[in-house]
Amino acid sequence: MTDSRKTLFTFGKAKCKLVLMIRRDFWTDRICLAWEKAPIVWLTGVRRVGKTTLARAIPDAHFLNCDLASTGRVLGDPERFYASVSEPVVVFDEIHQLRDPSRILKIGADEFPQLKILATGSSTLAATQKFRDSLTGRKRDVHLLPVLARECDAFGVRDIRRRLLHGGLPEALLADEKDPEFFAEWIDSFYARDIEELFKVGKRQGFLRVVESVLRQSGGLLKKGNLAKHCGLSRPTIGSYLDILEVTHVALFVRPYHAGGRQEFLRRPKVYGFDTGFVSHFCGWNELREQDCGVLWEHVVLETLLAHLGHRDIRYWRDKQQREVDFVIPGAGGSCDAIECKWDADKLSVRGLRAFRSNYPEGKNYIISPQLGDAYTRNVDGLELTFCSLHQWKELSGGDV
């Protein structure tokens, strides 16, 4: 196929159709790699990030919309259902809507090992008490993120500023103008379907104040006491709500890196909102200044790191003299790579890197900027720095491209 925006897929036993859509091959490859390790892949991510579209694009798949009552009836006898499937893949979209989803998945994995199963949902398996079985050893998770910087070309986005302002949910990214109603409706739907249904949170206004506060301070240090005071909630309630935001992927917490250095931050995480469009919306940014671009660019870099490394391998570093490194990637033998996110690479201070390397000398130093051409290495104040784009970082660091 010559058009990268078209893909071929199968609905159950129906004929293949050519459908105009934007391919996200990076994520399809992630799903296929996960199937090599386990029969079930749990595709998770926030609402409207594109899970259903991606699931429908899986070739030779029997697709089930679990929001429909008819799907529940079809799955009344799981063994009969699985035995009737002629395709090699079964897709359960929004599987948490079923009465006993873990039983359905377990029967498929244990009794029909020739099948590959994809299940989608807005939160992790642990987010609902309907999942009585953790499916240990039978599943792998794939966390679908908003449109990555590497995917912008496929979406027709040539200026990264658009991605920063509109965000990476496909509907918002492709809209002609930024629509405040889209963000308001998304928040309402998130509360009604993910929070009220799955977590039984009764204090709607208090919960939404926490969501908005997290998005406004995205990229900063998390201070639970200040957040509790601002939102008029107790610290235990704040802790509970933050746990929910983490499990539903609306907030990500990056923990500090420390290994015995003096005066380091040991526990306080940095908090990031899930999408730059929502961060800019709740900050009231309709146009981006240079400092706004810098903050949001850090989010976009983090998303690429998450896509390839997972959140457990990403840290930040900071000491009590306010010297900081944006992201630290621990490696073998005590080495660690340091990453600084710079909207304008010419406006670079190495104060934080120099302090970090005085404690941890082993590892590479990357300056990642969207405004660079070819990658290059330069010595600055005794530090060897590699200046590169996100795509070049992946090649230089040995990551998959």
C-alpha positions in Angstrom: 0.0 0.0 0.0 1.4 3.4 -1.0 -0.8 5.5 1.3 0.5 5.3 4.9 -2.9 6.6 6.1 -4.7 3.5 4.9 -4.7 0.0 6.4 -6.4 -3.3 5.8 -8.3 -5.0 8.6 -11.0 -7.7 9.2 -14.3 -7.5 11.1 -15.0 -11.1 12.2 -15.9 -13.1 9.1 -16.7 -10.1 7.0 -14.6 -9.2 3.9 -11.5 -7.1 4.3 -12.1 -3.4 3.8 -9.8 -0.6 2.9 -10.4 2.2 5.4 -9.0 5.7 5.5 -7.2 6.0 8.9 -3.9 7.0 10.3 -1.7 4.0 11.0 0.2 3.8 14.3 2.7 1.1 13.4 4.8 1.7 16.4 2.0 0.6 18.7 0.9 -2.3 16.5 4.4 -3.6 16.7 4.3 -3.2 20.5 1.2 -5.4 20.6 2.7 -8.1 18.4 5.9 -8.2 20.5 3.8 -8.5 23.7 1.9 -11.5 22.1 5.2 -13.3 21.7 5.4 -13.3 25.5 1.8 -13.9 26.6 -1.5 -14.8 24.9 -3.4 -11.7 26.3 -2.4 -8.1 25.7 -4.1 -5.5 27.8 -4.2 -2.2 25.7 -4.7 0.6 28.2 -4.8 4.4 27.9 -6.9 7.4 28.6 -10.2 8.0 26.8 -10.0 9.0 23.1 -6.3 8.2 22.9 -7.1 5.9 20.0 -7.4 2.4 21.6 -10.5 1.4 19.6 -9.1 2.7 16.3 -5.9 0.8 16.9 -7.7 -2.3 18.0 -9.9 -2.2 14.8 -6.7 -2.0 12.7 -5.4 -5.4 13.9 -5.5 -7.7 10.9 -7.6 -10.9 10.9 -9.3 -10.1 14.2 -12.7 -10.9 15.6 -13.8 -7.6 17.1 -16.3 -7.3 20.0 -17.7 -4.1 21.4 -18.3 -4.9 25.0 -20.4 -1.8 25.5 -23.2 -3.6 23.6 -25.7 -5.8 25.5 -25.5 -8.3 22.6 -21.9 -8.9 23.3 -22.7 -10.0 26.8 -25.2 -12.4 25.4 -22.7 -13.8 22.9 -20.3 -14.4 25.7 -22.8 -16.2 28.0 -21.1 -19.4 27.0 -17.4 -18.5 26.6 -16.2 -21.9 25.4 -18.8 -22.0 22.7 -17.9 -18.5 21.6 -14.1 -19.2 21.4 -14.7 -22.5 19.6 -16.7 -20.6 16.9 -14.0 -18.0 16.2 -12.2 -18.7 12.9 -9.8 -15.7 13.1 -6.4 -16.0 14.9 -7.1 -12.9 17.1 -10.0 -11.9 19.3 -10.4 -8.2 20.3 -12.5 -7.3 23.4 -13.0 -3.5 23.2 -13.9 -1.9 26.6 -13.8 -5.3 28.3 -14.4 -3.9 31.8 -18.0 -3.4 30.8 -18.5 -7.2 30.9 -19.8 -8.7 34.1 -16.9 -11.1 34.7 -14.1 -10.0 32.3 -11.3 -11.9 34.0 -13.1 -15.2 33.6 -13.6 -14.6 29.9 -9.9 -13.8 29.4 -8.7 -16.7 31.5 -10.8 -19.3 29.6 -9.5 -18.0 26.3 -5.9 -18.1 27.3 -6.0 -21.5 29.0 -8.4 -23.5 26.8 -7.7 -21.9 23.4 -3.9 -21.4 23.3 -4.0 -21.0 19.5 -5.7 -17.6 19.9 -4.2 -14.2 20.6 -6.4 -11.9 22.7 -6.4 -8.1 22.8 -8.5 -6.4 25.5 -8.9 -2.6 25.8 -9.9 -0.4 28.6 -9.4 3.1 30.0 -7.6 1.9 33.1 -5.5 -0.9 34.3 -6.8 -4.4 35.2 -6.5 -3.5 38.9 -8.8 -0.5 38.4 -12.0 -2.5 38.8 -13.1 -5.1 41.3 -14.6 -7.0 38.4 -11.1 -8.5 37.7 -11.0 -11.2 40.4 -8.0 -12.9 38.7 -4.8 -10.9 38.0 -4.1 -13.2 35.0 -0.5 -13.7 36.2 1.7 -15.1 33.5 -1.1 -14.8 30.9 -0.9 -11.1 29.9 1.3 -8.2 29.0 0.3 -4.5 29.2 0.7 -2.0 26.4 0.1 1.6 27.5 -1.1 3.6 24.5 0.1 7.2 24.8 -1.0 10.4 23.0 0.4 10.9 19.6 4.2 10.8 19.9 6.5 13.3 18.3 7.6 10.6 15.8 4.0 10.1 14.8 3.2 13.8 14.0 4.1 13.5 10.3 1.5 10.7 9.8 -1.1 13.0 11.4 -0.2 15.8 9.0 1.4 17.9 11.8 4.5 19.7 10.6 4.9 22.2 13.4 5.6 20.7 16.9 4.0 23.8 18.5 0.6 22.5 17.3 1.2 19.2 19.1 2.2 21.1 22.2 -0.9 23.3 22.2 -3.6 20.9 21.0 -2.2 17.9 22.7 -1.9 14.3 21.4 -5.4 13.0 21.5 -6.1 12.4 17.8 -9.5 14.2 17.7 -8.0 17.4 19.3 -4.8 17.2 17.4 -6.6 17.1 14.0 -9.2 19.8 14.9 -8.8 23.0 12.9 -9.0 25.0 16.1 -8.5 24.2 19.8 -12.0 23.6 21.2 -12.5 24.3 25.0 -15.7 22.2 24.9 -13.7 19.1 23.9 -11.6 19.3 27.0 -14.6 20.0 29.3 -16.6 17.1 27.8 -13.6 14.8 28.2 -13.3 15.6 31.9 -17.0 15.0 32.4 -16.8 11.7 30.6 -13.7 10.7 32.5 -15.4 11.2 35.8 -18.7 9.6 34.8 -17.3 6.5 33.2 -13.9 5.9 34.7 -14.1 7.4 38.2 -17.8 7.1 39.3 -18.2 3.7 37.7 -14.9 2.0 38.6 -13.9 3.8 41.8 -17.1 5.0 43.3 -15.7 8.4 44.1 -18.6 10.5 45.4 -17.1 13.9 45.8 -17.2 15.0 42.2 -16.2 18.7 42.7 -13.4 17.9 45.1 -12.0 15.2 42.7 -12.1 17.5 39.7 -10.3 20.2 41.6 -7.5 17.8 42.2 -7.4 16.9 38.5 -7.3 20.5 37.4 -4.6 21.4 40.0 -2.4 18.5 38.8 -2.7 19.6 35.2 -2.0 23.2 36.0 1.2 22.4 38.0 2.2 19.7 35.6 6.0 19.3 35.4 6.5 20.5 38.9 7.2 18.9 42.3 4.3 17.3 44.0 3.5 18.9 47.4 0.5 17.0 48.9 0.1 19.4 51.8 -0.2 22.4 49.4 -2.6 20.4 47.1 -4.8 19.4 50.1 -5.0 23.0 51.3 -5.8 24.4 47.8 -8.5 21.8 47.1 -10.0 21.8 50.6 -9.4 18.1 51.1 -7.6 16.0 53.7 -4.2 14.6 52.9 -5.5 11.0 53.0 -8.2 11.9 50.4 -5.6 13.7 48.3 -3.4 10.5 48.5 -6.3 8.4 47.4 -7.2 10.6 44.5 -3.6 10.8 43.3 -3.5 7.0 43.3 -6.6 6.9 41.1 -5.1 9.4 38.7 -1.9 7.3 38.4 -3.8 4.0 37.8 -6.0 5.7 35.2 -2.9 7.2 33.5 -4.2 10.8 33.9 -1.1 11.7 36.0 2.4 10.3 35.9 4.8 10.5 38.9 8.5 10.6 38.1 10.5 9.6 41.2 13.9 11.2 42.1 17.1 9.4 41.4 19.5 9.0 44.3 22.3 6.6 45.2 24.1 8.1 48.1 24.9 11.6 46.8 24.8 14.5 49.2 21.8 16.8 49.7 19.7 14.9 47.1 15.9 14.8 46.9 14.9 11.3 48.1 11.2 11.0 48.0 9.2 13.9 46.5 8.1 13.0 42.9 7.5 15.3 40.0 4.0 15.1 38.6 3.1 15.3 34.9 -0.4 15.5 33.3 -1.2 12.9 30.6 -1.5 15.3 27.7 0.0 18.7 26.7 -3.4 19.9 25.3 -5.0 19.5 28.7 -2.1 21.1 30.5 -2.2 24.2 28.1 -6.0 24.3 28.4 -6.1 24.4 32.2 -3.2 26.8 32.3 -5.2 29.1 30.0 -2.7 29.1 27.2 -4.4 29.9 23.8 -1.1 30.9 22.3 2.3 29.6 23.4 5.2 31.7 24.6 8.7 30.4 24.5 8.7 29.5 28.2 5.4 27.6 27.7 6.9 25.6 24.8 9.8 24.6 27.1 7.5 23.2 29.7 5.4 21.3 27.2 8.4 20.1 25.2 9.6 18.3 28.4 6.2 16.5 28.5 6.7 15.3 24.8 10.2 14.1 25.6 8.9 12.2 28.6 6.2 10.5 26.4 8.9 9.2 24.1 10.9 7.9 27.0 7.8 6.2 28.4 7.0 4.6 25.1 10.4 2.9 24.9 11.5 2.5 28.5 8.4 2.3 30.7 8.0 4.6 33.7 10.0 2.5 36.2 13.2 3.2 34.3 12.8 7.0 34.2 13.9 9.3 37.1 14.7 13.0 37.6 17.5 14.4 39.8 17.5 17.4 42.1 19.4 18.6 45.1 18.7 21.0 47.9 20.5 23.8 46.0 17.8 23.6 43.3 20.2 22.0 40.8 18.3 19.6 38.6 18.5 17.2 35.7 15.2 16.7 33.8 15.4 12.9 33.3 17.9 10.3 34.4 18.0 6.8 32.9 19.8 4.3 35.2 22.0 1.8 33.5 24.2 -1.1 34.4 27.1 -0.9 36.9 26.0 2.4 38.4 26.1 4.3 35.1 23.2 6.5 34.1 22.3 8.7 31.1 21.2 12.3 31.8 18.7 14.0 29.6 18.0 17.7 29.4 15.0 19.0 27.4 15.6 22.3 25.8 13.2 24.2 23.5 16.2 26.4 22.5 19.5 24.5 22.8 21.4 27.8 22.6 20.0 28.8 26.0 21.7 26.0 28.0 22.9 26.0 31.5 25.0 23.0 32.6 24.8 23.9 36.3 22.5 20.9 37.1 24.4 18.5 34.9 27.7 19.5 36.4 26.4 18.9 39.9 24.9 15.6 38.9 28.1 14.3 37.3 30.2 15.2 40.3 28.3 12.4 42.1 27.6 10.1 39.1 30.4 10.5 36.5 29.5 7.5 34.4 27.0 7.9 31.5 26.1 10.0 28.5 24.6 13.5 28.5 21.9 14.3 26.0 20.5 17.7 25.2 17.2 17.0 23.3 15.7 19.9 21.3 13.2 20.1 18.5 15.2 22.8 16.7 18.3 20.9 15.8 19.5 19.5 12.5 22.1 16.8 12.6 23.2 15.5 16.0 26.6 16.7 17.2 28.8 16.4 20.3 30.4 19.3 22.1 32.4 19.9 25.2 30.9 22.4 27.6 32.6 23.3 30.8 34.3 19.9 30.9 31.2 17.9 30.1 30.7 16.0 26.9 27.2 16.8 25.6 25.3 15.2 22.7 22.8 17.6 21.1 20.1 15.8 19.2 16.4 15.5 18.3 14.2 12.9 19.9 14.5 10.6 16.9 18.3 10.9 16.9 18.4 10.2 20.7 16.7 6.8 20.1 19.3 5.9 17.5 22.3 7.2 19.6 21.1 5.5 22.8 20.6 2.2 21.1 16.8 2.2 21.4 14.5 0.7 18.9 13.3 3.1 16.1 
